[in-house]
Structure formats: C-alpha cells, structure tokens
C-alpha cells in the first residue's frame, strides 16, 4: 500500500509537470481580438499616445473620448497627465508629449481646441472657455489648477530680476527650448506676490530659465510641505510658455520649492491674503522665477 501511494504521487507530479509544459510551451494561450482594458500598462501608454496623435490631427474630442473609454481608466485626464509627465521625465519626443498634454487639457475643459490656422495660431471653438484649461497632476488633487487668465496685479519683486507676466491669450507654441542639464544648479532670481481676483486662489506659478534666460521645458520641480511632497514638470502647458508650471497652494500651509534636486530649497512659501471687494479677502498667489547658474 505504501508503494502504491508513492506511485500515485509520482504520477500526479508527472502529469502536473507535463500539463505546465504543454500550456506554457507547446500550446500557450493566445489572446485574439481582446479588449484594450486587458493590455499591459506600457501598451496602454502606446494606445493613449496613438489616440492623442489622432486627436492632434482631427480635434474630434468625442471620438477621442470613445477611444479612451476602451482602456477603462477611472480618470482619463489623470491617466493622460501622468503619462505626459512620465514621457517628459524619460526624454520622449516633445511633440508627442505636447499631444498627450493637449488632449488632457481639452478633456478637462470639455472643449476641443480648433485646428491651427495657416499661421499656426490656435483658436478656440468655444471662446467662452479658455483653451488653456488646467491639467491635473496624477499624484494629488491639490496640484490641479486652472490656467491663469492674467497677471494684472502690482506685485513687488524681492529680487532684482522681475518675472515675466503670464497672459490669458494663448500664443503659438514656441520652438523647442533647452531642457535642464543634470547637475546644473538653479537659483531663485525673482519672487512676486500676486493679488488678482481673476486668477485661481492660491496659484503658485513657476518659470524656469537657462543661463541665457531662455525658457526650459522638462525641468522637475519638487514641492514639499509638512506631511507631503509633489513633483511637477515645466513644459506641460506650452500654450503659456515652455518653462512654465503651476501648483495650487492651500491656505495656512508653508511650502518649500526645490528645482531638480540641484538647487537650494526655497522655504516658507505661503499664499498671501489679498483684500477683495466688500471688505472681503481672498487667497492670492506667487510667481517664482528660477534661473540655471
């Protein structure tokens, strides 16, 4: 009886092994005409990039929404934004990054931007809504921001070099600008407090420049506060500027901003309180300009 038990066990193991060999090597499972939701994450990224490229050519927002729905993402805007940041960090083609970011922006606003005119200047299908809608960052809802409409306040710069104003009117995308050089330190050259009721409350605007004061895309900005950290990148809103990024600050929170792990941290940054109409106050913003040394 004992010998028979061992024989049965060996037969079972042999059958199990032969079954694995057959399933994995002889006749593995092949997926045919499967749905996009079953794709691997890197293949999903390729699928989104293809959708964004098609949208860049047609600007058919309804078709892009239908195609993105096939991926089953819980939040397509967040998925596109996270992918754009990954592409930017990995050095992907700036045109492909711009296509993904533009699709995320139009999805968030709900309005498809019109195809470029012969001069390359973008126009809006629905002028009541700004085409430079905010792109949320993937990791925290607090980083989502609306694109500023104007900087019309009278801020006082704390450094000798004043920061450029950010305008609501979208401009044609500038030519490719330099990306940051690893290890090159950045220094804060301008800091302004912005009191403008037309801007999003608590909007922190950041501009990065190279040593010749040209806009720099693809620069990582690290924002930290007590109990949290956020990473954002310049260049995701080329309709404003290649070296532009923004973040929404919360009332009563002190932030520290560091550029690309290579510059000195700028601590104790907080949204100012601004006087409004009817003796009311509102949360103002900041505009920081960093330059590569």
NUSE-597295 format. One record per residue: residue in one letter; y, z, x negated of N, C-alpha, C, CB in turn. Coordinates in steps of 0.001 Angstrom, whole numbers, plus 500000, padded with zeros to 6 digits. Glycine has a CB too. Layout:
REM NUSE-597295
AYZXYZXYZXYZX/...
REM end
This chain:
REM NUSE-597295
X498798500000499173500000500000500000501252500000499139500006501206500935/X501212500766498034502372500821497156502635499464496530502175501874496071/X501512498776496119501658497441495520502235496450496535500293496932494996/X501814496525497776502317495631498808503812495856499039501538495832500114/X504267497115498951505694497412499133506538496748498066505934498917499114/X506062496791496813506813496144495722506834494629495902506196496504494349/X505736494071496370505683492626496573506689492192497643504259492192496972/X506781492981498712507741492653499764509179492759499248507542493579500976/X509457493768498449510801493945497904511175492781496979510896495281497144/X510240492374496101510495491251495197510707489959495985509330491082494204/X509909489770497035510064488560497854511425488542498544508938488470498906/X511866489712499016513165489802499680514306489477498713513362491202500275/X514224490038497490515265489784496495515278488321496069515064490682495274/X514082487748495915513997486343495529514597485444496617512530485950495256/X514285485774497868514844484985498965516359485107499039514231485416500285/X516851486321498806518293486531498820518975485737497711518613488018498677/X518389485753496506518951485010495383518942483513495613518195485327494127/X517821483005496140517748481571496430518752481168497508516332481191496869/X518983482065498473519969481779499518521376481685498956519919482847500596/X521722482570498003523040482511497377523216481230496571523254483724496478/X522180480863495811522249479626495022522462478427495926520970479438494190/X521738478388497032521861477251497953523254477218498589520773477324499054/X523754478422498995525044478473499699526211478201498774525229479822500360/X526109478647497504527247478508496591527217477230495764527297479685495670/X526023476724495447525927475623494507525350474343495134525081476040493337/X524284474478495905523632473294496455524411472742497643522197473621496874/X524736473587498585525434473130499789526513474127500181524443472928500954/X527570474246499360528647475197499706529375474769500970529651475323498547/X530016475740501594530765475462502810531987474620502466531182476777503518/X532199473549503208533367472690503008534184472689504293532944471232502607/X535458473026504124536348473053505279536906471653505514537498474079505075/X536770471166506711537243469840507085538161469982508295536048468878507392/X539352469360508185540323469399509284540636470821509735539804468597510463/X540777471717508762541089473104509094542581473246509385540667474051507945/X542985474378509926544392474589510284545142475159509082544519475542511514/X546463474929508987547233475394507827547243476909507646548641474914507943/X547000477669508727547020479126508589545941479632507650546860479777509940/X544892478835507414543803479262506540544051478895505082542500478651507002/X545174478247504787545457477828503421545717479027502521546652476883503392/X545444478832501227545794479822500223547311479920500122545173479463498852/X547839481047499617549285481257499593550008480190498780549601482629499032/X549420479734497648550100478715496850550118477372497572549424478569495484/X549051477068498334549044475837499119550042475919500280547630475554499652/X550218477129500848551230477300501883552619477032501322551160478713502478/X552860477457500075554150477177499437554374475677499314554222477838498050/X553326474939498937553446473485498839553719472874500211552168472878498231/X553090473423501238553281472931502604554731473142503036552315473645503585/X555295474344502746556689474615503108557643473702502342557036476087502837/X557347473484501045558206472614500246558211471190500805557744472608498780/X557046470722501259556968469387501847557750469317503153555508468995502087/X557671470379503962558439470428505207559935470408504906558072471688506025/X560337471188503892561756471241503525562247469891503012561991472321502462/X561414469184502248561795467866501738561960466872502895560739467348500729/X561052466940503860561157466067505024562405466399505840559900466188505900/X562676467691505996563860468105506749565139467660506051563869469624506937/X565135467693504715566308467254503960566629465790504238566085467464502462/X565599465004504527565806463576504792566151463296506255564563462793504405/X565594464079507189565764463782508621566683464749509350564430463786509295/X566742466005508878567510467073509529567091467242510987569016466777509446/X565797467049511231565228467291512559564713468723512573564076466261512903/X565541469653513057565208471070512995564037471423513905566417471904513366/X563945470806515069562832471097515980561494470702515362563029470366517314/X561468469564514689560230469137514045559861470083512906560364467701513521/X560865470513512135560597471453511046560064472774511583561866471695510224/X560627473259512703560133474500513312558670474355513732560998474885514530/X558346473213514351556968472993514806556000472961513632556869471686515602/X556404472336512541555525472277511367555364473643510726556071471288510342/X556454474403510636556361475746510051555503476667510907557756476350509879/X555511476450512222554697477292513115553212477156512810554959476927514579/X552810476018512232551403475815511904550926476788510832551174474385511443/X551864477304510023551485478232508952551273479651509470552550478238507867/X551775479937510653551570481260511239552355482368510576550139481601511191/X553478482049509902554294483086509272554955483944510350555367482457508340/X554963485263510123555604486158511085557103485909511144555328487619510725/X557718485612510004559151485336509929559353484130509020559949486580509403/X559456482915509571559591481721508736560816481752507830559652480501509607/X561936482331508296563139482400507458562878483254506228564331482966508255/X562259484392506434561962485279505311560960484632504364561422486624505814/X559959483936504909558964483273504058559611482185503209557837482673504914/X560516481408503800561207480353503052562120480951501982562024479463504007/X562839482018502326563752482643501377562992483233500195564577483730502068/X561885483919500489561085484486499414560542483390498503559936485316499985/X560120482271499104559616481161498297560728480569497439559005480076499195/X561930480425497992563049479885497207563356480776496007564304479739498087/X563283482087496191563535482994495081562432482911494034563666484421495587/X561187482784494489560091482620493525560258481319492745558722482637494247/X560634480253493431560836478969492761561975479053491746561127477869493792/X563047479748492132564192479894491239563805480680490000565356480579491959/X563026481742490186562617482566489049561644481834488129561984483855489543/X560862480913488689559862480207487888560396478927487256558668479881488739/X561666478612487504562260477428486891561910476130487567561855477347485486/X561666476162488860561341474931489593562574474037489686560804475260491012/X562357472806490138563444471858490300564510472425491226562920470527490841/X565778472326490792566843472900491601566990472162492927568160472870490837/X566723470865492938566802470119494196565783470625495206566586468628493944/X564555470897494742563534471397495660563875472807496137562155471385494985/X564467473631495250564894474973495660565983474867496722565403475788494442/X566930473955496510568031473770497452567502473333498818569034472736496911/X566484472471498836565921472025500110565302473176500882564880470943499878/X564540474030500175563902475177500837564961476149501340562928475898499873/X565975476433500502567032477369500905567852476821502061567948477676499725/X568114475513502059568895474913503145568144474987504475569233473452502815/X566832474772504433566035474879505661566058476306506186564581474429505411/X565941477295505284566007478695505703567360479007506332565750479629504510/X568442478488505738569783478734506266569948478141507658570836478157505326/X569488476899507849569633476256509155568743476910510206569305474772509051/X567558477371509795566695478082510744567361479368511214565328478396510107/X568016480067510299568655481329510664569833481100511608569125482070509410/X570624480051511318571780479772512179571372479115513496572773478875511447/X570205478437513500569769477735514692570437476401514895570004478572515872/X571168475940513884571895474679513983571540473820512784573430474914514064/X571133472587513037570794471671511952572058471069511377569845470564512439/X572222471161510068573362470510509435573156469004509479573548471001507974/X574252468279509563574178466828509675573820466215508336575502466253510188/X573316465004508377573040464281507144574338464045506389572331462944507438/X574297464029505039575527463821504273576165462482504611575242463901502772/X577500462459504535578236461226504735578173460386503473579692461514505125/X578801459223503504578761458323502350579378458946501127579465457031502664/X580318459888501329580950460539500184580195461767499739582368460911500513/X579132462123500476578316463270500087578806464583500644578257463365498613/X579855464592501490580382465834502025579624466218503276581877465713502318/X578991467401503325578224467785504502579132468106505673577340468976504191/X578662467766506860579365468123508078578430468912508957579894466875508813/X578947469465510032578120470282510917577960469604512247578718471671511103/X576758469666512804576511469123514130577261469952515169574995469096514438/X577249471269515004577946472151515937579021472899515163576956473147516635/X580300472457515203581323473073514385581627474502514765582558472279514458/X581175474960515923581450476334516307580676477320515457581125476544517762/X579639476878514780578826477748513944578887477242512520577363477810514447/X579175478144511595579298477740510191577968477269509648579831478891509340/X577920476112508972576658475646508404576202476472507226576781474219507986/X577103477291506686576736478133505543576235479472506042577935478328504583/X575213479431506928574679480672507509573949481472506454573736480369508689/X573804482773506724573199483657505725571720483406505588573439485109506084/X571211483622504341569782483573504063569336484982503741569447482588502894/X568431485551504519567947486899504263567052486913503037567196487446505481/X567138487999502280566189488159501189564880488661501730566728489109500120/X563805488424500976562481488658501524562080490115501511561479487865500772/X562695490898500661562135492223500452562777493315501274562236492574499036/X564018493126501747564659494180502513565629493572503496565374495173501594/X565662494094504725566575493532505710568034493760505381566281494102507046/X568339494766504560569729495045504250570355493969503411569849496351503555/X569544493102502772570110492065501930570545490856502725569121491654500887/X570176490790504008570579489648504823572072489688505027569845489639506179/X572718488542504935574164488520505076574600487197505641574851488783503742/X575733487243506375576335486023506836577215485486505732577129486243508132/X577335484167505678578181483565504676579623483915504968577985482048504627/X580407484349504011581788484730504261582600483552504761582416485300503006/X583534483857505618584376482806506165585663482630505391584688483093507595/X586161483691504793587367483571503999587564484827503192588584483300504883/X588334484735502161588773485912501421590292485860501452588199485946499928/X590868486484502471592298486358502680593042487665502441592567485869504072/X592319488717502031592963489994501798593804489963500543591935491093501706/X594357491071500198595171491159498992594567492187498059596635491522499329/X593402491881497468592718492844496616593457493019495298591277492406496362/X593190494118494664593747494399493344592634494373492337594481495756493313/X592718493478491367591675493356490361591775494506489381591773492012489629/X590628495040488969590620496112487993590431495575486592589536497112488316/X590212494271486458590120493664485144591165492571485049588699493105484877/X591399492095483852592477491144483636592157489775484211592773491023482165/X590879489420484344590480488111484855590203488212486343589236487576484106/X590925487471487160590748487547488616589559486722489041592009487072489352/X588871487162490100587691486450490605588121485313491500586752487402491369/X587365484201491532587713483083492405587490483442493861586900481845492042/X588341482888494744588177483135496159586997482344496698589452482780496917/X586382482883497729585279482218498413585803481722499755584046483178498597/X585692480434500019586252479844501218585152479533502208587043478585500883/X585551479465503475584593479177504536584205477706504569585163479588505876/X585145476795504215584862475377504321583844474960503281586138474562504170/X582673474436503689581651474070502717582100472873501897580323473767503418/X581774472882500633582125471804499731580873471075499311582882472330498510/X580990469830498822579800469127498340579142469905497224580155467719497860/X577827469851497177577085470576496155577496470089494771575566470407496360/X577916471002493878578326470589492545577140470122491731579033471723491830/X577444469488490603576383469057489711575667470265489141576938468179488586/X574489470016488593573664471110488090574411471898487023572343470575487526/X574397473200487140575083474063486195574081474815485347576002475038486921/X574514475358484221573563476029483330572934477236483982574245476448482049/X571692477491483638571025478714484053571119479715482922569547478450484446/X570828480962483246571044482021482265570114481896481073570862483373482912/X570639482282479920569848482290478697569214483655478537570714481935477463/X567867483728478394567216485033478276567820485835477133565705484865478063/X568172487080477444568690487963476415570196487922476267568070487628475124/X570874486927476867572324486850476754572950487919477647572839485433477138/X573785488806477096574343489903477907575452489423478824574874491011477006/X575581490082479967576653489804480909577584491013480958576088489473482323/X578860490735481166579865491792481238580688491608482499580776491786479981/X580992492716483153581859492674484321583278492350483873581816494018485097/X583840491246484365585192490851483980586184490994485131585191489420483479/X585692491178486341586603491334487467585912492091488590587100489963487965/X586659492993489216586156493729490376587277493854491386585612495134489972/X587039493395492603588041493433493658587487494131494887588507492019494012/X588357494864495558588035495398496878588583494429497918588624496842497076/X587765494078498882588130493068499879588261493731501246587078491921499924/X589444493613501842589665494076503210589999492851504051590813495159503284/X589009492349504743589180491160505577588275491314506786588854489840504785/X588842491504507960588010491730509160587143490534509533588892492079510334/X587435489338508966586625488167509274585328488118508474587422486918509019/X585214488958507448584005488992506639582996489974507232584339489374505187/X581760489799506852580723490746507244581021492117506649579331490252506794/X580890493173507451581155494520506958580255494846505767580951495552508080/X580855495368504712580087495805503551579580494677502683578939496618503996/X580199493495502734579699492350501974580064492485500494580267491033502547/X579041492544499647579241492514498200579022491086497719578277493510497469/X580069490459497196579980489098496676579937489156495148581181488227497169/X579017488399494569578838488422493115578891486996492593577492489106492719/X579671486792491541579770485497490876579368485658489416581208484914490994/X578531484753488923578117484790487513578593483519486819576566484940487383/X579174483703485631579718482608484844579095482621483454581256482704484756/X579026481440482824578577481409481438579772481672480524577904480043481097/X579573481556479221580617481898478261581820480969478340580056481874476868/X581631479779478955582740478841479122583289478879480546582291477421478772/X582907479913481317583372480147482678582904479086483663584865480215482694/X581724478530483433581086477645484406580103478463485244580358476454483694/X579964478075486509579054478759487426577619478677486907579149478149488844/X576873479764487070575494479823486592574544480111487747575345480893485497/X573620479185488006572589479394489020571347479996488384572241478071489729/X570529480628489200569261481167488729569378482471487982568601480183487866/X570492483181488130570686484463487452570167485576488365572198484692487087/X569323486417487821568787487537488605569776488697488595567412487994488049/X570027489250489768570929490393489931570118491550490485572140490049490873/X570171492676489806569384493846490202570331494889490774568574494427488992/X570137495231492040570974496211492732570116497440493026571586495612494056/X570569498595492574569800499830492783570680500871493459569246500379491437/X570031501770494155570684502919494766569661504030494854571272502573496173/X570080505183495277569166506317495350568015506007496306569914507589495799/X566835505839495739565645505590496545565362504138496843565762506307497808/X566072503204496198565804501806496496566253500865495395566468501427497773/X565748499643495457566106498607494491565939497249495148565240498709493202/X566842496320494838566802494972495389567087493966494280567819494817496549/X566368492828494317566586491750493362567038490516494136565292491456492527/X568190489962493764568672488736494378568986487732493272569924489006495267/X569200486467493652569455485413492671570665484600493087568225484500492512/X571438484157492098572516483219492370571926481823492563573563483227491222/X572676480983493264572259479602493434571588479297494749571357479235492353/X571317480312495589570651480062496865571636479621497946569910481310497319/X572925479636497640573933479164498584574857478182497860574745480361499189/X574321477013497468575145476053496710576308475505497510574293474906496235/X576276475653498856577406475183499643578653476037499378577055475200501138/X578474477240498821579604478080498417579883477876496925579316479585498723/X578891478158496090579018477958494645577651478179494022580089478924494018/X577379477505492927576084477658492262575898479044491666575934476618491176/X576987479694491293576880481015490680577117482150491649577843481127489554/X576931481902492949577262482888493975576019483540494563578072482240495080/X576128484838494840575104485577495592575817486687496359573980486166494634/X575194487199497411575817488301498132574769489278498648576660487771499290/X575265490433499055574403491536499491575207492406500455573878492380498263/X574530492981501457575196493840502431575054495302502018574615493618503846/X576184495966501767576186497386501420576216498241502684577391497721500516/X575638499411502578575635500357503681576709501424503461574247501008503832/X577236501940504539578284502952504448577761504221503773578830503281505845/X578559504768502865578217506028502212577174505932501125577751506976503213/X576771504730500732575759504551499685576436504066498411574655503547500136/X576067504666497288576600504274495983575588503368495287576920505528495104/X576038502207494823575166501199494233575457501021492746575325499867494962/X574434500579492021574567500177490626574099498730490517573746501120489671/X574889497887489868574569496469489719574327496167488245575710495573490288/X573242495481487986572890495066486618572500493601486664571720495943486021/X572905492846485662572632491414485624571488491120484664573892490632485214/X570395490627485207569344490007484400568776490906483305569873488766483777/X568809492222483499568276493169482517568949493070481156566803492954482355/X570073492324481043570656492118479727572080492643479612570633490663479390/X572629493116480690573989493607480645574061495087480945574847492847481610/X575232495659480754575419497074481036575496497284482544576692497613480339/X574816498298483077574888498561484520576302498935484934573912499681484915/X576681498509486112577973498878486694577689499870487817578765497610487225/X577958501159487607577579502165488599578702502459489593577170503447487900/X578356503324490555579329503886491505580083502814492293580326504756490762/X579361501826492758579947500798493597579683501144495060579377499397493242/X580736501168495859580584501514497271581536500669498096580846503023497510/X581168500444499331582018499665500234583268500459500573581253499283501523/X584450499868500412585687500599500732585894500695502242586903499911500079/X586677501673502627587073501803504025588435501153504206587106503295504467/X588531500218505150589754499435505331590392499752506678589456497927505223/X591728499765506719592409500002508000592329498776508900593879500383507766/X592063499013510166591976497920511120592993498062512229590592497843511704/X592804497298513282593727497338514406593514498605515227593555496096515287/X594550499012515921594482500169516828594032501432516113593537499877517984/X594503501598514886594203502792514089592704502974513836594751504023514783/X591955501890513928590525501926513634590292501511512186589738501004514600/X589170501883511635588806501480510276587509500671510320588650502724509346/X587286499912509282586045499147509166585621499118507704586220497699509723/X584385498715507476583805498699506137584216497417505428582260498823506196/X584912497565504305585327496405503527584237495953502570586593496715502755/X584599495078501655583624494534500726584106494580499289583289493122501101/X583284494057498386583594493976496972583354492558496484582754494982496164/X584090492155495455583823490881494778583765491169493294584918489794495108/X582575490986492719582342491236491295582120489914490578581128492180491085/X582734489778489414582522488594488589581979489034487235583841487778488422/X580837488479486874580197488752485585580237487489484737578728489243485777/X580487487678483434580515486535482515579565486787481360581948486276481988/X578857485729480988577930485795479863578731485885478572576981484561479843/X578338486793477703579070487003476444578518486162475299579026488469476058/
REM end
